[in-house]
Amino acid sequence: MSDALYTDDIDMSVLAGQKLALVGYGNHGRSHALCLRDSGMGPIRIALRDGSPSRKTAQDDGFEVVGLEEAAGWADLVAILAADEAHRQIWTEAIRPYRKPGQALLFCHGFSVHYGFVEAPEDGDVILAAAKGPGGAVRQEFEKGSGLIGFWAVHQDVSGQAAAIAQAYLAAIGSGNVGIFETTFREETVSDLFGEQVILVGGMVALARASFDRLVAAGVSPRMAYIDCVHEIKYLADLVQDRGIAGMFKAISDTAEFGAREVEADIAGPGLMQAFDQAMARIEDGSFARKWVETYEAGNAMVTDREQDEVLPVEAAGRDLRARLKGAKK
Ligand SMILES: NC(=O)c1ccc[n+]([C@@H]2O[C@H](COP(=O)([O-])OP(=O)(O)OC[C@H]3O[C@@H](n4cnc5c(N)ncnc54)[C@H](OP(=O)(O)O)[C@@H]3O)[C@@H](O)[C@H]2O)c1
């Protein structure tokens, strides 16, 4: 594994002057486009589907918006920054049949290449430039003169400059201000999916909901239970990000630390390990990815789940709390 690269280590000339088409103008697409332009890259065109709700935002930001097919015929590099579950459709229907020969493909998550939803064309580089974190944070950190930690990988190197292009792209969106590391499509994909399923999203949600329900069952008011099991997650997460887990322990009360050490082994018991193994098996054998893309392509993914979430007691408690707090987002 390589050491970190910073902007001064990187040859920006490999990307300068390249025609860049960014597919999608969501969290990552918008942030990347604004940062690339501010870093002097481009010309840039934003490629959106017909009727896209993002068209006006992109145009108001001063970008030329084109259809996906037109972008595919124009660009030297196409960055597919659209939702992963749509990549197979986007690639097979709108990019592959119209693409300019030799065109490079760039992704900010390894998902669709690793699982074969996008097959590399023979004549173009296929690269990963993953700024690790939510898309909005890419722009926020860039505007502060910083960036998100960047990871690059090469799936296919036709130009002989694939790694350099991925590094330059990351530097142009701010990652060169903090550190850019090498990875592989497999490592980035498996790690990202596992992390979001078992801790950042799935694990956190499971613990938050179950602990809220348990406190309410013990006679605690929903408001107090919500504060202790959901609302305060952010304060602890901030401490962990700033100081690590050991540093977080030093920053909280000894009672909280002692109590956490008492229950950690029970929580991280055989049931949890079995859930981790099952999640990892589904990620590694591709069955999770296939299920997700097939669910998306069948339409209306997660609509019912989202409606059911809204009526849960934990959501009612959160809405009620936020409605009473000055300055809180409603
Ligand atoms: N590296 C990291 O740590 C990291 C973190 C988060 C996300 N990501 C990656 O970033 C990429 C985009 O994520 P995001 O958070 O920016 O998503 P997002 O905010 O939901 O934006 C998705 C964009 O995809 C477009 N899109 C969806 N379906 C489409 C279709 N069928 N045809 C054309 N465009 C379509 C949407 O178009 P409309 O505007 O027309 O609706 C929207 O502009 C994904 O690959 C994701 O895995 C990476």
The ligand as an SDF file (V2000), in Angstrom:
LIG
                    3D

 48 52  0  0  0  0  0  0  0  0999 V2000
  -16.7290    7.5910   -2.3270 N   0  0  0  0  0  0  0  0  0  0  0  0
  -17.6440    7.6770   -1.3870 C   0  0  0  0  0  0  0  0  0  0  0  0
  -17.3700    7.6250   -0.1890 O   0  0  0  0  0  0  0  0  0  0  0  0
  -19.0620    7.8570   -1.7960 C   0  0  0  0  0  0  0  0  0  0  0  0
  -20.0010    8.2990   -0.8630 C   0  0  0  0  0  0  0  0  0  0  0  0
  -21.3150    8.4580   -1.2690 C   0  0  0  0  0  0  0  0  0  0  0  0
  -21.6660    8.1780   -2.5880 C   0  0  0  0  0  0  0  0  0  0  0  0
  -20.7110    7.7390   -3.4710 N   0  0  0  0  0  0  0  0  0  0  0  0
  -21.0490    7.4050   -4.8520 C   0  0  0  0  0  0  0  0  0  0  0  0
  -21.4220    8.5710   -5.5750 O   0  0  0  0  0  0  0  0  0  0  0  0
  -22.3020    8.1940   -6.6310 C   0  0  0  0  0  0  0  0  0  0  0  0
  -23.5090    9.0930   -6.5900 C   0  0  0  0  0  0  0  0  0  0  0  0
  -23.9880    9.1480   -5.2850 O   0  0  0  0  0  0  0  0  0  0  0  0
  -24.7150   10.4570   -4.7420 P   0  0  0  0  0  0  0  0  0  0  0  0
  -24.7050   10.3430   -3.2560 O   0  0  0  0  0  0  0  0  0  0  0  0
  -24.1620   11.6700   -5.3880 O   0  0  0  0  0  0  0  0  0  0  0  0
  -26.1870   10.1790   -5.2990 O   0  0  0  0  0  0  0  0  0  0  0  0
  -27.4270   11.1840   -5.4240 P   0  0  0  0  0  0  0  0  0  0  0  0
  -27.2090   12.4390   -4.6850 O   0  0  0  0  0  0  0  0  0  0  0  0
  -28.6280   10.3530   -5.1160 O   0  0  0  0  0  0  0  0  0  0  0  0
  -27.4330   11.5700   -6.9880 O   0  0  0  0  0  0  0  0  0  0  0  0
  -27.7220   10.6150   -7.8830 C   0  0  0  0  0  0  0  0  0  0  0  0
  -27.7090   11.2120   -9.2910 C   0  0  0  0  0  0  0  0  0  0  0  0
  -27.9080   10.0930  -10.1400 O   0  0  0  0  0  0  0  0  0  0  0  0
  -28.8050   10.4420  -11.1370 C   0  0  0  0  0  0  0  0  0  0  0  0
  -29.5220    9.2810  -11.6360 N   0  0  0  0  0  0  0  0  0  0  0  0
  -30.2110    8.3600  -10.8990 C   0  0  0  0  0  0  0  0  0  0  0  0
  -30.7590    7.4540  -11.7270 N   0  0  0  0  0  0  0  0  0  0  0  0
  -30.4150    7.8160  -12.9850 C   0  0  0  0  0  0  0  0  0  0  0  0
  -30.6780    7.2760  -14.2600 C   0  0  0  0  0  0  0  0  0  0  0  0
  -31.4150    6.1600  -14.4180 N   0  0  0  0  0  0  0  0  0  0  0  0
  -30.1600    7.9100  -15.3350 N   0  0  0  0  0  0  0  0  0  0  0  0
  -29.4170    9.0200  -15.2020 C   0  0  0  0  0  0  0  0  0  0  0  0
  -29.1320    9.5860  -14.0080 N   0  0  0  0  0  0  0  0  0  0  0  0
  -29.6350    8.9790  -12.9200 C   0  0  0  0  0  0  0  0  0  0  0  0
  -29.7650   11.3910  -10.4710 C   0  0  0  0  0  0  0  0  0  0  0  0
  -30.3530   12.0930  -11.5050 O   0  0  0  0  0  0  0  0  0  0  0  0
  -31.5480   13.1660  -11.3190 P   0  0  0  0  0  0  0  0  0  0  0  0
  -30.8440   14.3830  -10.8040 O   0  0  0  0  0  0  0  0  0  0  0  0
  -32.0520   13.2900  -12.7030 O   0  0  0  0  0  0  0  0  0  0  0  0
  -32.5190   12.5640  -10.3500 O   0  0  0  0  0  0  0  0  0  0  0  0
  -28.8340   12.1980   -9.5830 C   0  0  0  0  0  0  0  0  0  0  0  0
  -28.3300   13.3270  -10.2610 O   0  0  0  0  0  0  0  0  0  0  0  0
  -22.5920    6.7120   -6.4250 C   0  0  0  0  0  0  0  0  0  0  0  0
  -21.7110    5.9720   -7.2420 O   0  0  0  0  0  0  0  0  0  0  0  0
  -22.2470    6.4960   -4.9630 C   0  0  0  0  0  0  0  0  0  0  0  0
  -21.8790    5.1860   -4.6060 O   0  0  0  0  0  0  0  0  0  0  0  0
  -19.4220    7.5910   -3.1080 C   0  0  0  0  0  0  0  0  0  0  0  0
  1  2  1  0
  2  3  2  0
  2  4  1  0
  4  5  1  0
  4 48  2  0
  5  6  2  0
  6  7  1  0
  7  8  2  0
  8  9  1  0
  8 48  1  0
  9 10  1  0
  9 46  1  0
 10 11  1  0
 11 12  1  0
 11 44  1  0
 12 13  1  0
 13 14  1  0
 14 15  2  0
 14 16  1  0
 14 17  1  0
 17 18  1  0
 18 19  2  0
 18 20  1  0
 18 21  1  0
 21 22  1  0
 22 23  1  0
 23 24  1  0
 23 42  1  0
 24 25  1  0
 25 26  1  0
 25 36  1  0
 26 27  1  0
 26 35  1  0
 27 28  2  0
 28 29  1  0
 29 30  1  0
 29 35  2  0
 30 31  1  0
 30 32  2  0
 32 33  1  0
 33 34  2  0
 34 35  1  0
 36 37  1  0
 36 42  1  0
 37 38  1  0
 38 39  2  0
 38 40  1  0
 38 41  1  0
 42 43  1  0
 44 45  1  0
 44 46  1  0
 46 47  1  0
M  CHG  2   8   1  16  -1
M  END
$$$$
